[in-house]
Amino acid sequence: MKTYNLSITGSEYTFPVTVDTRQRFISFKGANGVGVFYTDDKDIQKGIESCKLFTEGKITCDQETNEDEDAGDDTPLFEAKEFPEVTDINGAVAVLKSEPYKVHHMKLKTPEAIREQAAICGVTFPNWK
């Protein structure tokens, strides 16, 4: 499964992509300026990744889980890591935006959202209250 992100105005942005020589419309839906599209269809992924918006970096791809190759494997996407030096929200955001996590800044708007993304990435900030 791949998650694609696109900065949008409004709650939905739809555009055509070529999938197996046919035009197919893909809709990014969301709020707070970020539209999201989820798919595990390899042909749609290939169509999105070859479109102009993706090649120009306007569409980004978040963490990928390959369910076919990882069947039965419970290995996390990231190794669990603790950051005791982080004591505030700005430090937490900096860690999550950096390598290898590369969390999109629009997913880090509130303390709750930051903690959620940290959990997804296996990151903890024991000194951030």
PyMOL commands that set and color helices and strands:
alter all, ss='L'
color gray80, all
select helices_A, chain A and resi 42-50+52-55+89-97+105-107+111-121
alter helices_A, ss='H'
color red, helices_A
select strands_A, chain A and resi 2-7+12-19+22-31+34-39+59-64+81-82+123-124
alter strands_A, ss='S'
color yellow, strands_A
deselect
rebuild
show_as cartoon
